[in-house]
Amino acid sequence: MCERDDCTSIANRRMGQTIMCAYLSETSPPTLRDHTGSYTLKCGLPANSIVEKNDLYLFHLVFDGEKQACTRITPIPTLLYPVYRKILDEYRKSRMDALKAMKAAGRNHPV
């Protein structure tokens, strides 16, 4: 399953895949910017990517320990940024609700 991140939470990611919606503030090295701050990728953008600084993109990132790869980059209209923020907030809320439910179920069924 693909996770969802912003510039703050991605700094702690070490494994798995994530989708991130951010502005590309620099191309070399690729630096992403959103409402939480900025994050410099430890990898390049996908080969043959046509990008423009300060445009909004969805980034697909894959992490394996200290290795990082940006496998896809999709430009999206700036007016969709608030929509993606809402989706990210709802995603995080659903993850927290699921975690709380699992913890509550564990208390109701002792080992």
N, C-alpha and C positions, 0 to 999 in steps of 0.2 A: 504494500500500500504506500502511496505517495503521501508524505507529510506536507505541511504548509508552514512556511517560515516568514519572518521579516528580518530586517538587518540586525536586530538585536539577538533574536533567538538563533539565527543561523550560525552565529559565532561559536555556539556550543555544540553544534551538530558534528558527529564523527562517523555515523553509519547511516545507510539508507538513502532514500530518494526524497526530494522535496521540490515543491513548486513555490516560486517566489515572484511576487509582483513588485517591481521597483523601476525607478528611473536609472538609466545608464549615465552616470555623471562623468565618467572618464572611460576611455577605451583601452588605454595601455598604461598600467594594468587595468583590467576591467573593474570599475568601482560602481557599486549599486547604492542607491539612495532611496529611502522611504521616510515615513512619518516617525520612525524610531531612531534614525541616524543613517550611517553609511557603513558599507562593508566592501572590502577589496577581495575579489576572488583570487584564489591561489592557483588558478588555471586560466587558460585563454578561453575566448568564445569559440563556438563551433566554427570549423573551417567554412569559408565562403559565406559567412554571415554578413549581411549588409545592415549596418547599424548607424545610428546617428546619436551623438551625445544629447542628453537631456530628453530623449524619447522614453516612453513607458513600454516595458516589456514583461512578459511572463518568462521566467528562467526555469528550466528543468535542470536540477543539480543532483549529482550522484556522489555520495561520500563513502569512502572505504578507508577507515582509519584517518591518516593524515592526507590521503589522496583525495582529490576533488576533481570532478569533471562537469563541465557545462555541456549537456548533450543537445539541448534545444533552446532556442530563443525565439519568441513570438511577439511581434509588435502588437500593441493594443491601443485603442483610443484613450486619451487622458481622462475623458469623462467617465471611464469605467473604474478608475482608481478607488473612488468611494465604495463602489459595489464590491470590489475585491476585498477592501478592508472589512466590510460587513461580513462577507463570506468567511474571512479569516477569523473574525471574532466568534461567529457562530460555530465554526469548526473547533476552535479551542474550547468553547463552552461545552459542546457535545463530548469532547474528549474528557474534560473534567467531570462531567456528569457520569460518564461511563466508569471512570476510575472510582468515584464516590460509591456508585452502585456495587462495584466489585468488592470494595472494602466493606460495605455494609453486609453484603452476602457472606463474606468471610467471617464476620462477627456472629452471624446467625447460624453458622454451621461449623462449630469447633471441630478440630481434628482429633 
